[in-house]
Amino acid sequence: MFNFKTVFLLVVMLLFASAGSLAHTPLFSCWNNGEGGVTCEGGFSDGASAAGVKVYVKKEGEKINSGKMDKNSEFSFEEPEGEYTVIFDAGDGHKIKVKGSEIY
């Protein structure tokens, strides 16, 4: 039979083990800013800022622009001609790609 101390320790261990399932999910969207460019905004589902997160723009497999989200979790760039992709890169499991054709 289990005693109270054993059950309590088991419950505490399960709570800590499940903490990873409460991790934040990245959020990222881009739009035409009306000035010949694109503005992107990022963040996380738990409300955390995306300031400092890497963002880059690829065209035909080549990086043509890169930078980091500013203090407002925004990144703006001049819209390139043709097809391109914007990548929000907050690390493994936290990357989001937005195709230029999906930006309005």
Summary of the structure (lengths in Angstrom):
residues: 104
radius of gyration: 19.9
end to end distance: 63.5
largest distance: 71.0
contacts: 253
relative contact order: 0.20
helix: 21%
strand: 41%
